[in-house]
Structure formats: C-alpha cells, structure tokens
Amino acid sequence: MLGTVYRLARWLGTLELLYDRAEYSVLERQRNAGPESVLGILREIGKTFATDRYDRATSHFASSKFMIWREEQRAMGEIARAADRQAVVGFATFAARATGADARWFATFIADLESGGADTSQRLKVVQSWLARLVRELDANKSYLDAKGREPEWMQKAAPDPAAIEEPREPAG
C-alpha cells in the first residue's frame, strides 16, 4: 500500500519540482493551452483528482473515492521532496514521513485504496487515460513500445480520449 502511495507522491513531488524550476512566463503562455499540450494534460490530471464528480458514494456530496483536493496534492508532493527541494526522496525517507506526522495527508487515499474499487474507479480510469496521453506526447520516439511495436498493457486499456469515458451517473440514494 505504501509503495502505491509513494508512486503517487513521487509523481506529485516531481510536478512540484517542475513548477518550481519552470520559467513562469513559459507556464503562463501555456496556461490556456488545450489538453493536447503537456501542461494541459498535467492540468487535466490534477483536475480529475480534485473534482467531486467521480466515484460518489451517495447522490449528495458525502463521499467521493480517490479524490485529492489541489492543496492536498501539493502537500503530498511536498512530503515527497528532498530537504534541498531539488529532487524527490527515496522510498525509505518517504515511508518515514508518510507514517509519521505527515500521515494525515495520505490517510483518506489509503483508506479508499484499502476499501477496494480501484479497478472500477471512474476517476482512476480517466487519470489512466490522461497518463497514457502524456506518455505518447512526451515520447515522440515511442520508446515505450515493446519489441512487437505494442504499447504496454496499461496504455492499451486506457481510453484514447479521456473525455470519451462515460460520464459518471449519480448513485441511487
């Protein structure tokens, strides 16, 4: 479980590094870039985690699994960063932080993972599709293809267009 959370925190920590290192004017120029751009895809992934429209347990907002508010995303990313803020930490350092005083930032996400449903989560399907699109966008040489020219299985399972994933339905009750 902690390994899964580490991968998420490492992703978020890497984004924090990107935001810190990127020239602000470059980010600002791409601020309104569509979801085809790398920054647009990153923005869509963050929005997908932060919206309450996926994986609702009730028809009113009482519970939305795997949801991570933007501020929580930033906190998780911060915890995954090294003290000098120039890199992300290794697993041992992260494990000490994530099970210590900073555990509260991961508690809800871990509880959601432990309760099951990740394999059927609408939110995680959308995130997977955005991540597949990001890999395709970043690797023009397609070095992620196997010897037979196929994408990894997780990318094959991803919807080609995250927007085409069926809109979530309101649960009964």
Summary of the structure (lengths in Angstrom):
residues: 173
radius of gyration: 16.9
end to end distance: 30.9
largest distance: 49.5
contacts: 447
relative contact order: 0.16
helix: 57%
strand: 2%
